[in-house]
């Protein structure tokens, strides 16, 4: 028989599906909110959080016997739990398991909330199809790469173009501000982080956002425009693209972070990978 150990700050379909997948468990241990905050202080910021006792009552109303539930609020309680433990695959579970559980844990890989594991994850982009024989797209992407070469950013060089009615109307590359050579004056804060992590901590002005700002400045409408970019857009650029009027995004390389891909597809923007 298995035992569930979980932090359940809220109840939604994801949590219910998690419990329903493990209805044969012989016991459910709910991690107390205060105990979890001691282990990971950022959880205090979640104003939605319910007390574990409230979660137990709600689940009992949905058919789980209240006698199945125990509330864990101390390390001593955890040390008494045996093997066959199932936990949601998220950061607080792994912190608790590493510190207090002796036996291996089975992690249920389901989305329940935004934790560090998911916020910083690299996600494969599901493009509509690869354009391996499209001469026009390869020509425009070659222009993007030429733009990228003009970037003084040692960390990553990105180039982008906007095309309307078969013509390139704007080109740009990523650059640091207020000076393109900012990293060489003060250093680059991105050097403290790995690829895909803390991407908001940067002095860089991304190529995609630069194009959209330039279009606004010059009074150029982007409705039904196509964006070509060497690297898949970050979440902030993706949001600007999604509400700019651009209808397609062509990219050559990269991955999606956070909601970059989903925000584009939710706004009916088609995504294509350009392959040489």
MOLIN-V101776 format. One record per helix or strand of 2 or more residues. SS is the DSSP state (alpha for helix, beta for strand). FROM is the first residue (numbers start at 0). TO is the last residue. Records with the same first field share a line. If there is no record, write none. Layout:
# MOLIN-V101776
SS->FROM-TO / FROM-TO
This chain:
# MOLIN-V101776
beta->2-5 / 26-30 / 68-71 / 84-87 / 104-107 / 121-122 / 129-130 / 158-163 / 166-172 / 174-175 / 203-204 / 225-230 / 247-252 / 255-256 / 269-273
alpha->12-20 / 32-38 / 40-44 / 51-60 / 65-67 / 74-78 / 90-99 / 115-118 / 134-147 / 181-185 / 188-191 / 206-217 / 234-241 / 259-265
